[in-house]
Amino acid sequence: MGNQVVEAVSAAADRIREQAPRNEAAGKLTGEATAALRECGVIRMLQPREHGGMEAHPREFAEAVLAIAALDGSTGWVAGIVGVHPWEMALADPALQQAIWGPDQDTWIASPYAPMGVARPVDGGYVFNGRWQFSSGTDHCDWIFLGGRVAEPDGTLPEAPEHLHLVLPRADYEIVEDSWDVVGLRGTGSKDIVVADAFVPAQRVIPFRKLVDGTAAREAGLANPTYHVPFSCAFPLGITAAVVGIAEGALEHHLAYQRGRTQITGTRIKDDPYALTAIGEAAAEISASRTALLDNASRMYDLVAAGHEVTFERRAIGRREQVQAAWRAVRAVDEIVARSGGNAMRSDNPMQRFWRDAHMGLAHAIHAPGAVLHASALGQLGLQPPPGPLRNMI
């Protein structure tokens, strides 16, 4: 089924590609862009079959995101982020799944997961407040996952609060217009979200620790290994696939631009060994990024399919591979852009948009290398990182 989605993306390539400048001008995906995503089926790839989903292999999902992002970064980014939310919803209360997908199996769910909200316990659930940034594709979503911290009954936060993912319907949160004005991925419409004194029933809450250690998938009784892949592999997968796909799109535009170009020195690019070497190196680095990302997803899937626990050390190595894939691909884009001449940065040249989108995607917190590389190195030395930042999102 995953290959069918990639084939559908290929068939819709011209539609997706031509919406890129329109998405950017609108500051969100156009109706035509979202229609193309719905028709391709990428958002339902990780959705449970009982709700019209495909329960695809994570690798197949990443391949679809790669293909879309190579056509337009913003459309690929929304596909990668919104597309992973059905994966987590599959772990949630069945009644909540029915409330979301019962009326319409194409209902989209937004995020962010950053624990910027405060959840105060009350009878039956929580009273929730907060403000979040970067809710990608949010204008096209009817529900949302939001990260929160559990407060004391009096509303004060303990020193080490528990983190939750809370699910809210569109009526319970505000999308802040004009809150997305950035240099790249402008078409994602990643706006701010505000919640004021919303009641969230306990049935619409998932403890973050249960996602990290796999308890949520086990308690849900899910048989498909896709849902037992660690959250720290599944969540970053769509984001990094979008970044690598953007790099592939930048390379494609670079090749098309350089093919008949003559430099101001009078040397044609096809006769310049230095420019050709840069192209070859960049192509190899972007290809390696794709391979590493997809291989990591497959290895995680194979481990859980065989019934093995994915240890912290293995999760840290997986995050290392994912983070480095993004950095490697964007560095390669920088190398070819620097050799494209000033005309590549003109507004009518798509290359400059791919370059900006790549750097904006790399700035996502999931690509911050320091703690990830530190934790993975400690694990390979046979040492366990202490509690705290080194264990976050691993």
Disulfide bonds with the S-S distance in Angstrom:
none
